[in-house]
């Protein structure tokens, strides 16, 4: 609650919690940092709302040309916060997808700077960006099948479009991660650099992109998305229909519960 300068509240309100997504303006770039290092930057409802707000800041300010998305504490993101999800909390923003990003067609270039783990939804956040800079020891994975789920934040839609089908299916069906070095060889990452250098590299790249015409950059993104076959909004809508029963299944809840309890799931096929 706001207070007036000449009045002291009888019951002072507690300080607002520390933000879980930080933004920093560096020249014409906006550095967006997921900041829940103790939770490996897992996405809960607060992170999703704050990331959506950061993306709005990038979009709406004409002084900003490029965004860089990264994670604090040497981890990009462990994906969905399963404990929060089990408690009924959603990591999605209606109409904008997981983390407020995966179904959002940003008009300005967005670069992912990936250190450490980019797992599940974390990998999908990176896939929602236009360019990826990865540390050579980073780890990219879509382990949803191990939890009775599908990589529904864009992994199952985007990855087969980005790399050869059989390689994409290897990641989607096994749930096993690949290193940043292999991600570069597969074409998932544009640039692979030593650990600790992803953000400086991404910011240098962002400055180079910002030298180009902003309307042209926006037009390139628009044309590229339009030329990508099935429009992504339609693909996400179809995916929701196909995975609705799976998401509500006992196996899906068992997979998330087993992960939270650090045990092997017991599948029932229902």
C-alpha positions in Angstrom: 0.0 0.0 0.0 1.4 3.5 -0.8 1.9 5.9 2.1 1.6 9.6 2.1 4.7 11.7 2.9 3.1 13.2 6.1 1.7 10.0 7.5 3.2 6.9 9.0 1.2 3.7 8.7 0.1 2.2 12.0 1.1 -1.2 10.7 4.0 -0.8 8.2 3.8 -3.0 5.2 6.6 -5.6 4.6 9.1 -4.8 1.9 8.3 -6.1 -1.5 10.0 -9.4 -2.2 13.1 -9.2 -4.3 12.4 -9.5 -8.0 13.0 -12.9 -9.6 13.6 -11.3 -13.0 16.1 -8.4 -13.3 16.5 -6.0 -16.2 19.5 -3.9 -17.0 19.9 -1.4 -19.8 23.3 -1.6 -21.5 23.4 0.8 -24.4 20.5 -0.1 -26.7 20.3 -3.6 -25.2 18.1 -4.9 -22.4 19.8 -7.6 -20.4 17.0 -9.8 -18.8 18.2 -12.1 -16.0 16.2 -14.9 -14.4 17.2 -14.5 -10.8 16.1 -17.6 -8.7 19.5 -19.2 -8.4 18.6 -21.3 -5.4 15.8 -22.9 -7.5 18.1 -23.1 -10.6 16.0 -20.3 -12.1 12.9 -22.6 -12.4 9.9 -20.8 -13.7 6.9 -20.2 -11.4 4.0 -17.8 -11.8 6.0 -14.8 -10.5 8.9 -15.4 -12.9 6.4 -15.8 -15.8 4.7 -12.5 -14.9 8.0 -10.6 -14.4 9.6 -12.0 -17.6 6.5 -11.0 -19.6 6.8 -7.5 -18.1 10.5 -7.4 -19.1 9.6 -8.3 -22.7 7.0 -5.6 -22.7 9.7 -3.1 -21.7 11.9 -4.3 -24.5 9.1 -4.1 -27.0 7.6 -0.7 -26.0 10.8 1.4 -25.5 12.1 2.7 -28.9 15.5 3.3 -27.3 15.9 -0.5 -26.9 16.9 -2.5 -29.9 17.8 -6.0 -28.8 17.2 -8.2 -25.7 19.6 -10.7 -24.1 18.0 -13.4 -21.9 20.2 -15.2 -19.3 20.1 -16.8 -15.9 21.8 -16.0 -12.6 24.1 -18.3 -10.6 25.6 -20.2 -13.5 22.3 -21.8 -14.6 20.1 -20.6 -17.5 16.8 -22.3 -16.2 15.8 -25.7 -14.9 12.4 -25.1 -16.6 9.0 -25.4 -14.9 9.0 -25.2 -11.1 7.4 -28.6 -10.5 6.7 -28.0 -6.8 4.8 -24.8 -7.6 3.0 -26.6 -10.5 1.9 -29.4 -8.1 0.6 -26.8 -5.8 -1.6 -25.5 -8.6 0.6 -22.6 -9.7 0.9 -22.0 -13.5 4.2 -21.0 -15.2 2.2 -19.8 -18.2 0.7 -16.5 -19.2 -2.5 -16.9 -21.2 -1.8 -16.0 -24.9 2.0 -15.7 -24.2 2.9 -19.3 -23.2 5.5 -20.7 -20.8 7.4 -18.0 -18.9 5.4 -15.4 -20.8 7.7 -16.0 -23.8 7.3 -19.2 -25.7 4.2 -18.2 -27.6 5.1 -14.5 -27.8 6.3 -13.3 -31.2 8.6 -10.5 -30.1 9.2 -7.8 -32.6 12.9 -7.2 -31.6 15.7 -9.7 -31.7 16.2 -11.7 -28.6 19.4 -13.6 -27.8 19.7 -16.4 -25.2 23.0 -16.5 -23.3 23.0 -20.0 -21.9 25.3 -21.0 -19.0 24.9 -24.3 -17.2 21.5 -26.1 -17.4 18.8 -25.2 -19.9 16.4 -28.0 -19.1 12.8 -28.6 -20.2 11.1 -25.2 -20.2 14.5 -23.6 -19.8 15.5 -25.1 -23.2 12.2 -24.0 -24.6 12.8 -20.4 -23.5 16.1 -20.5 -25.4 14.4 -21.9 -28.5 11.9 -19.0 -28.3 14.8 -16.6 -28.8 16.2 -15.7 -32.2 19.8 -16.5 -31.5 21.6 -18.7 -28.9 25.1 -18.2 -27.4 26.0 -21.3 -25.3 28.8 -22.1 -22.9 30.8 -25.1 -24.1 29.9 -26.9 -20.9 26.2 -25.9 -20.9 23.6 -28.7 -20.9 20.4 -28.6 -23.1 17.7 -31.2 -22.5 14.0 -31.9 -22.8 13.3 -34.4 -20.1 9.5 -34.1 -20.1 9.0 -37.8 -21.2 10.8 -38.8 -18.0 8.0 -37.0 -16.0 5.1 -38.3 -18.1 4.8 -35.1 -20.0 5.5 -33.6 -23.5 7.8 -30.7 -24.2 4.8 -28.5 -24.8 6.4 -25.1 -24.4 7.7 -25.2 -27.9 10.2 -28.0 -27.7 8.2 -30.6 -29.7 7.2 -27.9 -32.2 10.3 -25.9 -32.7 13.2 -28.4 -32.3 12.2 -30.6 -35.4 12.2 -27.4 -37.4 15.6 -26.3 -36.3 17.7 -29.5 -36.6 17.3 -32.7 -38.6 14.2 -34.8 -37.6 16.1 -37.8 -36.2 18.3 -35.7 -34.1 15.4 -33.7 -32.7 13.6 -37.0 -31.9 16.6 -38.3 -30.1 16.4 -35.4 -27.6 12.6 -35.5 -27.4 12.2 -39.3 -27.0 15.2 -40.0 -24.7 15.0 -36.9 -22.6 18.8 -37.0 -22.3 20.7 -33.7 -22.4 23.5 -32.6 -24.8 26.4 -30.4 -24.1 26.8 -26.9 -25.3 29.6 -28.1 -27.6 27.3 -30.7 -29.2 24.4 -28.1 -29.3 26.7 -26.0 -31.5 27.5 -28.9 -33.8 23.8 -29.7 -34.1 22.9 -26.2 -35.0 21.0 -25.5 -31.8 23.5 -22.8 -30.7 24.8 -20.2 -33.0 28.0 -19.6 -31.0 29.8 -21.7 -28.4 32.1 -19.9 -26.0 34.0 -20.7 -22.8 31.9 -20.8 -19.6 31.4 -17.3 -18.2 31.6 -15.6 -21.6 28.1 -16.0 -22.9 26.6 -12.7 -21.7 29.6 -10.5 -22.9 29.5 -12.3 -26.2 25.7 -11.9 -26.5 25.9 -8.2 -25.6 28.6 -7.6 -28.2 26.4 -9.4 -30.8 23.4 -7.3 -29.7 25.3 -4.1 -30.2 26.2 -5.2 -33.7 22.5 -6.1 -34.5 21.4 -2.7 -33.1 23.5 -1.0 -35.9 21.0 -2.3 -38.4 17.6 -0.7 -39.2 15.1 -1.5 -36.5 12.2 -1.7 -39.0 14.2 -4.1 -41.1 15.0 -6.3 -38.2 11.3 -6.5 -37.2 10.4 -7.3 -40.9 12.9 -10.1 -41.1 11.4 -11.7 -38.0 7.9 -11.3 -39.3 8.8 -12.8 -42.7 10.8 -15.7 -41.2 7.9 -16.7 -38.9 5.4 -16.5 -41.8 7.6 -18.7 -44.0 8.1 -21.4 -41.4 5.2 -23.7 -42.6 2.5 -24.2 -40.1 2.1 -20.9 -38.2 3.3 -21.4 -34.6 0.0 -20.1 -33.0 -1.9 -22.8 -34.9 0.7 -25.4 -34.0 0.4 -24.5 -30.3 -3.4 -24.7 -30.5 -3.2 -28.2 -32.1 -0.7 -29.3 -29.5 -3.0 -28.3 -26.6 -5.8 -30.4 -28.0 -3.5 -33.4 -28.6 -1.8 -33.3 -25.1 -4.8 -32.3 -23.0 -5.5 -35.9 -21.8 -1.8 -36.5 -21.1 -1.5 -33.4 -19.0 -4.4 -34.5 -16.9 -3.3 -38.1 -16.6 -2.2 -39.9 -13.4 1.1 -40.6 -15.1 1.8 -36.9 -15.5 1.1 -36.2 -11.9 3.2 -39.2 -10.9 6.1 -38.0 -13.0 6.1 -34.5 -11.4 5.5 -36.0 -7.9 8.4 -38.5 -8.3 10.7 -35.7 -9.4 9.7 -33.5 -6.4 10.2 -36.5 -4.0 13.5 -37.5 -5.8 12.4 -41.1 -6.6 11.9 -43.2 -9.7 8.3 -42.8 -11.1 6.0 -45.8 -11.2 4.1 -45.6 -14.5 0.5 -47.0 -14.8 -0.2 -46.0 -18.4 -3.3 -44.1 -17.3 
